[in-house]
Amino acid sequence: MLYRFPVRKLFLWVLSLLLMLGLLGLVVSAIMNHWLSGEEFHTLMEQKSSQLLHAKTSFGPLHWGWFQLSSPSFHAEGQGSTSLRELEIGGLQGQLKPSALLHGLLQIEEITLENARLHIDTARHPKDPSLTVHQQLTQQPSMSLPSWVPSLLVIDLINAKKTDILIDLPSGTSLDLRGTHLEAYPEGSETRFEARGGTVKSPLLPELDINTIRCRIKPDMVDLSGADLVFPKGGALQLEGIFPDTNQSSLSGLWQQVPVATLLPTLSNQVSGTLDGSATVSWDLAGANSIEGKVQANNVILSNIPLLEGVSELTRMEAFKYLYLQQARATFSIKGERSSWHDVVLESQQLLKLTGDAEVGRDGAFSGNFQLGLSSPIVTAIPGASQVFSKDQHDGYYWTSLQVGGSLSHLTEDLTPRIMTAVLSNAGLLLQQGVKQGLQILGIKGAVIPAPLQPETNGTTKTVPSSSPQSSTPVDDLKQGAGAALDVIGGFLK
């Protein structure tokens, strides 16, 4: 009973202290909310976001909940020579971390965006190549803030549920990403991006589905660390590259099991199979570019091609109607309007094989230096071919050189004239071996056999009339028949 009054007095004192602290907290909270809802904080947010994005930014009305900030809209327009052209955001909401205020930080744990539209121009380079884009920007003066207001803004995560991204390329074309889920992780002077889902469109490829895209924006460089894309009808494409502000940029790609019909839809009824390959594209600030890579086709079948059907009829080989290529590969390099193809190999085993190099110049001018190998049955079936192709086999084929010129729209080759010369130089022998009869069997017009000579009783000879009209001479006759066959072979070689 002796301690009742002191204890009651201490309790009243503690209660009064708590009430005072609570009242002080309410006052501070009211002041804080008033400041956060006022024009001063609105200006601060725009200034900090402008410095972060190197752009002119504006927020819609800001609304505060329990340590939550929201705005119906946000807009940013790129300054100077930065890659950002425009950023439009709808449905913005941020979660503030209260404990960070004790450390002098205005820390936002996560910013959620309902939708976003981003326009990037990779061709907007610095006017002075000796400076980076960030050195050329005019920095906005920092506004004076109350001493108790945290001056450092930290954002842990930006989560955009549905994002459309348009990327302009130096070539004048663009990449268009639609409906992707984008996450951005600011890390000091760099920002790491991850995208999942959605599609990407480009002028050179069909529409692709996005598995993941991983990218890092550094002060003077965009680093595409990896993009995994999928073709809707099968096949995958992987990309990676670096895009610095002032130096040469490069983009490397690796594609696997892509259907030929996906890349060449106009040939879908004639060519089946898949393509593997890789390539690297490089360009500088002046726009000069080069491409180097290799390509390989797998399980390729050529069908419904009139020239191959003609070869099948000539050689009596059904395999030409559905020509299966076990090998089809080459390396290539493209610079400006000129492309080079090396280590070209096309092979249908036990039928034919083509190896060599080619150049394609301006306006489609073509120049190729090849070796053509044919199997024994084909060499036998083509009149005169046995004298043009080598007598010795290697790799299972008889070989000869093949020079191809002209243009892509009208190729020329030197093999048909050589075979024609061999045919005409041995016309009599070929007639005796029954070549003309063989041409008639194959349905080639003009192969008329001259009438035989019969002895008379007086020792002279007379000509027995033939049931068919007689041609001018056996040589002319053979030239016409063999020429029809060579038209088929020549077209196939082209």
C-alpha positions, 0 to 999 in steps of 0.5 A: 500500500505504501507504493500505490501512489508512486506506481500510479504516478509513474503510470500516468507519466508513461501514459502521458509520454505515449500520448505525446509520442502518438500525437507527435507521430500523427503530426509527422504523419500528417506533415509527411502525407501532406508533403507526399501528396503535394506538388513538391513531392510530385516534382521530386518524383519527376526529377528523380525519374528524369535523372534515372531515364535520361528523359523528360518525364511526367506523372499523372496525379499521385495517390498515397495509401498505406505506404503505397503510391499509385498513379494512372499514368506516366510518360517519358520522352528521351533527351538528346541522343539517348536510345529512349524515344518514348515511354508510356505507362498505365496503371502504376503502383509502388510499394514503399519500404518504411524501414528505409526512411530511417536510413535516409532512403526513399526505397520502393520495393516494387513498382507494378505496371498494368501496361507499358509501351516503349520506343527505343531507337538504337541509331540515335548516337552521340553527335560527338563520338568522343563523348558518351550520350550521358556526358552530352545530356544537360543535367537538371539542377537538383531542387532544394528539399527539406533536410528531413526528406530522403534525397536518394531514391532506390527502386528494387523492381519494376514489374510490367505485366504487359509491355509493347516494345518498338526497337528501331535499327540502324538499317531503317527497319525495326523489331516489334515486341508485343505483349511481353511480361517485362521485369527491370532490376535497377542495380546502381548505374546499370539496369537488368531486364528480363522478358517472358512471353509475347511475340516479336516481329521483324522484316526479315523473319516470320513472327517469333514467340518469346521464351525469355529475353535477358538484357542489361543497360549499362551507362554506355552500352546495351548488352543483350546477354541472351534471347531465346525465341521459338518459331510457331511451326518449330525450330528455335533462334538464340540471339546475343549482342552488344550495342555500345554508344560509340563503337561497333555493335554486333549481334550473333544468332544461332538457329536450330531445326527451323523448317525450310518452309518457315523461311522460304514459304513460297517453296513449301510445296517443293522443298521440305527439311530443316535448317541449322546455322549461325551468323554474326552481324556487325555495324558501326556508327556510319551504318557499314555492316557485315554478316558472316555465318554458316548454314546447313540443311537437314533431311531435305527433299526436293519434289514437284520440280519439273526439271527434276522430273525431266531428269528422272524421265531421261535417266529412268531414275525415280529418285530424281522425282523426290531427290533426297539431299543428305548434305547441304551446307555452306559458309557465307559472308555478306558486305555491302551488296556483295556476298561470298559463299564458300565450302558449298556442298550439295549431295544426293548419295549415289546420284550427284554431288556439287562442291565449290565457291560462289560470289553474288555481286551487285544486281544479282551478278553470279560467279561460281567455280564448282566441281560436279560429280555424277554417279556411273548410271547418270553418266551413262544415261547422258549422251557424251557425258562419259567423255567430259567427266573424268575416267577415274572415280573418287568418293563414288562419283565421276567428276568435272569442273563446272563454271556458272555465271550470269545473274541469279535471274538468268544463270549460265553454265559451261557443261552443256556446251562441252557435252554437246561437242562430245556428242557431235564429235562422235555422232556416227559411233553413238548412232551405231550404239543405238543412242537414237533408239534410246532417245526415242524410248525416252520420248524425245522428238526428232530421233528418226532412224535412217532407212537401211540399204538393201542389195539388188540382184544386179549387185547394186543397192537401193534404199528401202523406204521408211515408214517415217519421214527421213531427217536431213542427216543423221548428225542433224537428227542426233543433234536435235535429239541430244539437244532436247536431253541436254536442255533438261540437264542444263536446266537442272544444273542451273 
